[in-house]
Amino acid sequence: MSIISNETTTKVQHSIKQDDVKEQAKQNYEDTLQSIDNKYGHGFATMDDIQDMAKEMLETIPKLDRNKLREEMDLMHVEVYPEPTTFNINEGLAKAQGYKERLAGILVQAQREYNVRNKVWDMLAAATNVMSKLSSADKRKGEAIMKYSAYFLQLEAAETFMEEVQMYMNNMKATGEAISRQASVLQSQIQLNEIRRKPNISNDDINSPAEEISEKDLKWN
């Protein structure tokens, strides 16, 4: 019989919530792509065209409330007990799974924002590189940053937040795996105790290799 219960005692919000977003996207992503393709997909785009495309694509991104989400992620803690009970294990696994699902929802939004901003920046930087009269690549990159500094800073902010969410996700996965290992060890201990209690068991069976696991080996630090 497994010690892991299917019942969850801790409720965790899994999906993206309405108040996670400070401002909704002004335009639909797929509709905007189609509109851009209709306008500029059949000819050579000018620098003004590329700037217009960049603005339209950025309007497909909802504005996340990063400060609120950071505060929420800071509170996502799951205790790993040195000698857990079955209740501790079940509660820990339920909380870890709930937090992972919540973080996954946040991560999807963070990655989407970063990807759109990154492609917009690549497009603007590449166009600047073509149009610039400066001689070196470093100077042309500097020119792009000077012309589109706000775009560059927003990209950096989006990347930083995405990496933070990924770090919380990795930590929560590691916590869940640690508790799962504790569950396996505790399950083995329970099975060994059941074998010891069985009637008509020989001394040879009691001293078999499976019984030579020390108490220290059965505990996770």
Summary of the structure (lengths in Angstrom):
residues: 221
radius of gyration: 27.2
end to end distance: 25.0
largest distance: 91.9
contacts: 569
relative contact order: 0.13
helix: 68%
strand: 2%
